[in-house]
């Protein structure tokens, strides 16, 4: 198994770089809908605050918990699903959400499992935020393949939380590139999306900077979409024209994205760091739930849910 630690001084030296990648086009079934009529089952992972895996349909008023526990990363996997459950489990489900296998990520001391992605060449990437680690498993054998650490595993200095995987690159979202975010007010965090070489795990540089607690990286066409969570929005970065813009502004902590034709489904967690935000925004929501945002009409609908922290959203 390969192990590697990126020196903290190297993280401090990172500069802005250009990043280009042609993502998949947003698939279209030619069935445009409205936020009032959106009638699809979604699977949502939820962390603290009535945590679990839930099936949710906004049109049928259906919100059903299938499993209890503190869940985070969630992806579609073959005909089923794969999810992270605290404190240290990777759980594989079939299409009916029956558990097929459970892998223990590390010993029981680990905590803070967040992002989960699968590469095209069969590697599973898992983020442990509290230990600044990216843990890599082989899809077929479920054996550990590699373990990478940013700066230190002793404390959460960067709060890496999500990732996007390409053939040669890992994009990591983090609260702070320089570290020490817990000792600073949020307005001083240097949140970013940072590119790393996927094979050697050497940092390439900063792709998007000046973010506040970013999460949920997705690439569609020529744009990187992400939740700029403490700025209460979903934004995108155009890789051709090198600029970022807000796609949709909300009133709560955004985390979890699902694109479905003209509808964007966005998770909202109960507001964090509220004491630092009230001077920046005139109105802040403290509820957990889901937004349905219509790209074409630029309107949204919020559905309050009896949970605190939605994390990831995939079609069920």
HELIX and SHEET records of a PDB file:
HELIX    1   1 UNK A    8  UNK A   12  1                                   5    
HELIX    2   2 UNK A  129  UNK A  131  5                                   3    
HELIX    3   3 UNK A  181  UNK A  183  5                                   3    
HELIX    4   4 UNK A  186  UNK A  188  5                                   3    
HELIX    5   5 UNK A  229  UNK A  231  5                                   3    
HELIX    6   6 UNK A  274  UNK A  277  1                                   4    
SHEET    1   A 5 UNK A   2  UNK A   6  0                                        
SHEET    2   A 5 UNK A 144  UNK A 150  1                                        
SHEET    3   A 5 UNK A 133  UNK A 138 -1                                        
SHEET    4   A 5 UNK A 123  UNK A 128 -1                                        
SHEET    5   A 5 UNK A 113  UNK A 118 -1                                        
SHEET    1   B 4 UNK A  62  UNK A  68  0                                        
SHEET    2   B 4 UNK A  52  UNK A  57 -1                                        
SHEET    3   B 4 UNK A  42  UNK A  46 -1                                        
SHEET    4   B 4 UNK A 310  UNK A 315 -1                                        
SHEET    1   C 4 UNK A  71  UNK A  77  0                                        
SHEET    2   C 4 UNK A  80  UNK A  85 -1                                        
SHEET    3   C 4 UNK A  89  UNK A  93 -1                                        
SHEET    4   C 4 UNK A  99  UNK A 104 -1                                        
SHEET    1   D 4 UNK A 160  UNK A 165  0                                        
SHEET    2   D 4 UNK A 169  UNK A 174 -1                                        
SHEET    3   D 4 UNK A 191  UNK A 197 -1                                        
SHEET    4   D 4 UNK A 203  UNK A 211 -1                                        
SHEET    1   E 4 UNK A 214  UNK A 220  0                                        
SHEET    2   E 4 UNK A 223  UNK A 228 -1                                        
SHEET    3   E 4 UNK A 233  UNK A 238 -1                                        
SHEET    4   E 4 UNK A 243  UNK A 249 -1                                        
SHEET    1   F 4 UNK A 253  UNK A 260  0                                        
SHEET    2   F 4 UNK A 263  UNK A 269 -1                                        
SHEET    3   F 4 UNK A 289  UNK A 294 -1                                        
SHEET    4   F 4 UNK A 299  UNK A 304 -1                                        
END                                                                             
